[in-house]
Structures are given as structure tokens and as C-alpha cells.
Amino acid sequence: MGANMARRLKDKGFPIGSVYDVRAESAEELAKELGCVPAKTLAEVTASADIIVTVVTDDVAMRGIFHDNADNLLINAAGKTFINCATVTPSLHVEVESWAQAAGAKSLEACMASSITQAREGTLYLMIGGDAATYEVCKPVLEALGQAPRYIGRAGTAAQVKALVNMVMNINTAGLAEGLGLADALGLDLTMIREVFSQTGADSRVLKTDGEDMQNRDHACFFSASHAAKDSGIALSLAQEQGLNLPLATATKAQYDKMTSQGLGELDKSGVAELTFRNRGVA
């Protein structure tokens, strides 16, 4: 995601100061492509640009790049702005904002409800949380990455909305896998079933993105099962804080946790079909 976002910004005329990755070889390869510096440290990233875009995996990684390590993005960060695109616990975005402010910097969350292809095309669906004035300043960058960034509100609120989006998406994906798996067990033609689904109340966005892949067992990763488990967990934590019981979200997370425990976590989320189709070799 980060690499394609950098490519898109370069295409739109934004100078790229540096790129960084925990896998140094990946940063070096991308830097050569973009004509920028492969930063060796996080502090170098901050020194190289006024706006720093971050895309990391989870809460642990987010804390690491901003707070927990001797080398972090907030070293000499006064006057810098951070646009953080990871799906992490909403309260962590609030913490990051406070850490940035203490360092004389600003931060926004720009939660993404799209995937790798959209990152390259600049058609990401971006939900923005944080200071409204900072959002206005960063709008040109955000509009280069997504067609119509949506400002949600204060820090943490965009991450809450993103958690809801992914929770419902994951439930829909698991439900579609069960519907197609049962159809397959009944001996029905899955292409016909997908067409019927698309013309009835069974239609959904995941039918379009994942249905054929489930049928063909093509689980090239655009959004991994392990990320689906993580994101459903974020939503369930929010529900627990509110005293709500969400049985469908709970069952869906259990499916993606099962994929991860069986070594299938790096498959695309469509791989949940491997748990429901008969004779696919997963208990």
C-alpha cells in the first residue's frame, strides 16, 4: 500500500523525500524507482519531508515508529505533519496526536477503505480524523491519493468508522463463503449462483470482489485474513467498551483467527472459503 501511494504522489508531482521500510532492500528498490533516498532510520524520514505518510501493520508497529524506540519519527519533528493510514485501535490515534503535539508536530489519521490497486490509481476511500485545519492544509495530498476524502471528526473517530467498515465487510465475506460453500455441496453451478446473488438481496460489494476468487480458489492477497482478524478484533473491543454483544462479528473473527492458526493468515480474506467448501483440505 505504502509503495503504491508513494508512486501515486510522485505521478501527481509531489516530491518524495525518502522512503523507509523495515526490510531495507524493499526501501532501496522503491527509492531507486522513485529517485529518492532510502532512509536508514525513522528520524531520517522526518528530516526529509514536511509531510510524512505512514502505513504500518498494527498497534505495536504504530507505537514503535512514534514512541517506543530510540529511533522514531518524532525526533526533531517540530513543524512536521504526519498522515497515518494504518488501521489501528482508535485510542492509539488519539495518543499519536498527543505525542505529535508534544513534539511540536501535527497528525491526522487517514483510514483507508480500499486496496492495493486503488492506492496506485489514486482512488482510495479515505476517512480523515484529527484537527480540521490540519486536514485543510493536507487536502492536496489527500485528494491525490483518494477522489473524495471524507472528514469524519476529531482524532480517533475516523478509526472508529474504519473499524465498523471492516467489521461489516468481514461478516459479509464470511457469509458469502458459507453461501457458496453450501451451494457447492448441493451440486449447484457456482457461476449461476453468483449471478443470482448479484440480482437479489444476497448482492454485496464482496460478491463482486471475492465471489469469483472463492469459486476459483484464487486467494492472491489484497487484504489478508490476519488483517481481517485484527480489524474485527478492534471492532469487538469497541463493542465491549460499549457493553454490546456482537455475535456475528465474534463468529467472523473466530473464522479468521482459525485461518491464521492454520497458517493461512497471509491468504486474502476470500480464503475464508477454504474453511467452508467441502473437500478443500482444511478441517
C-alpha positions in Angstrom: 0.0 0.0 0.0 2.7 2.5 1.0 4.8 1.9 -2.1 1.8 2.4 -4.4 0.8 5.5 -2.5 4.3 6.9 -3.0 4.2 6.1 -6.7 0.9 7.9 -7.0 2.2 11.0 -5.2 5.2 11.0 -7.4 3.0 10.8 -10.5 1.0 13.8 -9.3 4.1 15.9 -9.0 4.8 15.7 -5.2 8.5 15.4 -4.5 9.2 12.3 -2.4 12.0 13.0 0.1 12.6 9.4 1.2 11.0 6.0 1.7 11.5 3.6 4.7 10.7 0.0 5.3 11.8 -2.5 8.0 13.0 -4.5 5.0 15.8 -2.3 3.9 16.0 -3.9 0.5 12.4 -3.0 -0.2 13.1 0.6 0.6 16.2 0.6 -1.6 14.3 -0.8 -4.6 11.5 1.6 -4.3 13.8 4.6 -3.7 15.7 3.8 -6.9 12.4 3.7 -8.8 11.2 7.0 -7.4 14.5 8.8 -7.4 14.6 9.5 -3.7 16.6 8.5 -0.6 16.2 5.1 1.0 16.1 6.3 4.6 18.1 4.2 7.1 16.3 5.5 10.2 12.9 6.8 11.1 14.5 10.1 12.1 15.8 10.4 8.6 12.3 10.1 7.2 11.1 13.0 9.3 14.1 15.1 8.3 13.4 14.5 4.6 9.9 16.0 4.2 7.3 18.3 5.7 4.5 15.7 5.4 5.2 12.1 6.3 2.7 9.4 5.3 2.8 6.2 7.4 1.3 2.8 6.6 2.0 0.1 9.2 0.6 -3.2 10.3 -0.8 -2.9 13.8 -0.8 -1.1 17.2 2.7 -2.5 18.1 4.2 -1.2 14.8 2.4 2.2 15.3 3.8 2.6 18.8 7.2 1.6 17.5 7.5 4.2 14.8 6.3 7.1 17.0 7.1 6.3 20.6 8.7 3.1 21.9 12.1 3.1 20.1 15.1 5.2 20.5 14.8 5.9 16.7 11.3 7.3 16.0 9.5 9.7 13.7 9.1 12.4 16.4 12.8 13.1 16.7 13.3 16.8 15.6 9.7 16.7 14.3 8.7 20.3 15.1 6.7 21.8 12.2 6.1 18.4 10.5 2.7 16.8 9.8 2.1 13.1 9.9 -0.7 11.4 7.9 -1.3 7.9 9.4 -3.1 5.4 7.3 -2.9 2.2 9.4 -6.0 0.5 10.8 -5.2 0.6 14.5 -7.1 1.0 17.7 -8.9 4.4 17.7 -7.5 5.4 21.0 -3.9 4.9 19.6 -4.6 7.6 17.0 -5.5 9.9 19.9 -2.3 9.0 21.6 -0.3 9.6 18.5 -1.9 13.0 18.1 -0.8 13.9 21.7 2.7 12.7 21.1 3.0 14.7 17.9 1.7 17.8 19.6 4.2 17.4 22.4 6.9 17.3 19.7 5.6 20.5 18.0 4.1 18.4 15.2 0.6 17.6 13.8 -1.0 14.4 12.9 -4.1 13.1 11.0 -5.5 9.7 10.6 -6.4 8.8 7.0 -8.1 5.4 7.3 -8.3 3.6 4.0 -11.3 1.5 2.9 -9.7 0.3 -0.4 -6.8 -1.9 -1.5 -3.6 -2.0 -3.5 -5.0 -1.3 -6.9 -6.8 1.8 -5.7 -3.7 3.0 -3.9 -1.8 3.0 -7.3 -4.7 4.7 -9.1 -5.4 7.4 -6.5 -8.9 6.2 -5.9 -8.6 5.3 -2.2 -11.6 5.9 0.0 -10.1 8.0 2.8 -11.7 8.7 6.2 -9.9 11.5 8.0 -9.7 12.2 11.7 -7.9 14.9 13.5 -7.7 18.7 13.5 -9.9 20.2 10.8 -7.4 23.0 10.0 -4.6 20.4 9.5 -6.9 18.5 7.2 -7.4 21.6 5.0 -3.7 22.1 4.7 -3.1 18.4 3.8 -6.1 18.3 1.3 -4.0 18.4 -1.8 -2.0 15.4 -0.8 -5.1 13.5 0.4 -7.0 14.4 -2.8 -4.1 13.0 -4.9 -4.5 9.7 -3.0 -8.3 9.5 -2.9 -11.0 11.0 -5.1 -13.1 12.5 -2.3 -11.5 12.3 1.2 -14.2 12.4 3.9 -13.5 14.3 7.1 -15.1 12.5 10.0 -14.1 14.5 13.0 -11.7 14.6 15.9 -8.8 12.1 16.3 -10.0 8.5 16.7 -13.4 9.0 15.1 -12.2 8.0 11.6 -10.6 4.9 13.0 -13.9 4.0 14.7 -15.7 4.3 11.3 -13.0 2.2 9.6 -13.4 -0.5 12.3 -17.1 -0.6 11.5 -16.5 -0.8 7.8 -14.1 -3.7 8.1 -16.2 -5.5 10.6 -19.2 -5.5 8.3 -17.0 -6.3 5.3 -15.6 -9.3 7.1 -19.0 -10.5 8.1 -20.2 -10.2 4.5 -17.1 -12.1 3.2 -17.6 -15.0 5.7 -21.3 -15.1 4.9 -20.6 -15.2 1.2 -18.1 -18.1 1.7 -20.8 -20.0 3.5 -23.4 -19.4 0.9 -21.1 -20.5 -2.0 -19.8 -23.4 0.1 -23.3 -24.7 0.7 -24.2 -24.2 -3.0 -21.1 -26.2 -4.0 -22.1 -29.0 -1.6 -25.5 -29.1 -3.1 -24.0 -29.5 -6.6 -25.2 -26.2 -7.9 -23.4 -24.2 -10.5 -21.5 -21.5 -8.7 -21.3 -19.1 -11.6 -25.1 -19.3 -11.8 -25.4 -18.8 -8.0 -23.2 -15.7 -8.1 -25.3 -14.2 -10.9 -28.5 -14.9 -8.8 -26.9 -13.4 -5.7 -26.0 -10.3 -7.7 -29.6 -9.8 -8.7 -31.2 -10.4 -5.3 -30.8 -9.4 -1.7 -27.7 -11.6 -1.5 -25.8 -9.0 -3.5 -22.8 -7.2 -1.9 -19.6 -5.5 -2.7 -17.7 -8.6 -1.6 -19.6 -10.7 -4.0 -18.0 -8.6 -6.8 -14.5 -8.5 -5.3 -14.3 -12.0 -3.7 -17.0 -14.3 -5.2 -15.2 -15.5 -8.3 -11.9 -15.8 -6.3 -13.7 -18.1 -3.8 -15.1 -20.2 -6.6 -11.7 -20.5 -8.3 -9.6 -20.7 -5.1 -7.6 -17.7 -6.2 -6.6 -16.0 -2.9 -3.8 -13.7 -4.0 -3.6 -11.2 -1.2 -5.1 -7.8 -1.4 -6.4 -7.8 2.2 -5.1 -10.6 4.3 -7.0 -12.9 6.6 -4.7 -12.0 9.5 -5.6 -8.3 9.0 -9.2 -9.2 8.8 -8.9 -10.9 12.2 -7.1 -7.9 13.6 -9.6 -5.4 12.4 -12.6 -7.5 13.6 -10.9 -7.6 16.9 -10.7 -3.8 17.0 -14.4 -3.5 16.4 -15.2 -6.1 19.0 -13.1 -4.2 21.6 -15.1 -1.1 20.8 -18.3 -3.1 21.3 -17.1 -4.4 24.6 -16.4 -0.9 25.8 -20.0 -0.1 25.0 -21.4 -3.2 26.6 -22.6 -4.6 23.3 -22.7 -8.3 22.2 -22.0 -8.7 18.5 -22.4 -12.5 17.8 -21.9 -12.2 14.0 -18.7 -10.2 14.4 -17.5 -12.7 17.1 -18.1 -15.7 14.8 -16.4 -14.0 11.9 -13.3 -13.1 13.9 -13.2 -16.8 15.0 -13.1 -17.9 11.3 -10.2 -15.5 10.5 -8.4 -16.5 13.7 -8.8 -20.1 12.6 -7.2 -19.3 9.2 -4.3 -17.6 11.0 -3.8 -20.5 13.4 -3.7 -22.9 10.4 -1.1 -21.0 8.6 -3.5 -19.4 6.1 -3.3 -15.9 7.5 -1.4 -14.4 4.6 -4.1 -15.5 2.1 -6.6 -12.9 1.0 -9.7 -12.6 3.2 -11.5 -14.5 0.4 -9.6 -17.6 1.6 -12.2 -17.9 4.4 -13.9 -20.1 1.8 -11.3 -22.7 2.4 -13.0 -23.3 5.8 -16.4 -23.8 4.3 -16.1 -25.6 1.0 -16.3 -29.4 1.2 -13.1 -31.3 0.3 -10.8 -28.3 0.3 -8.4 -29.9 2.8 -8.9 -27.6 5.8 -10.5 -29.1 8.9 
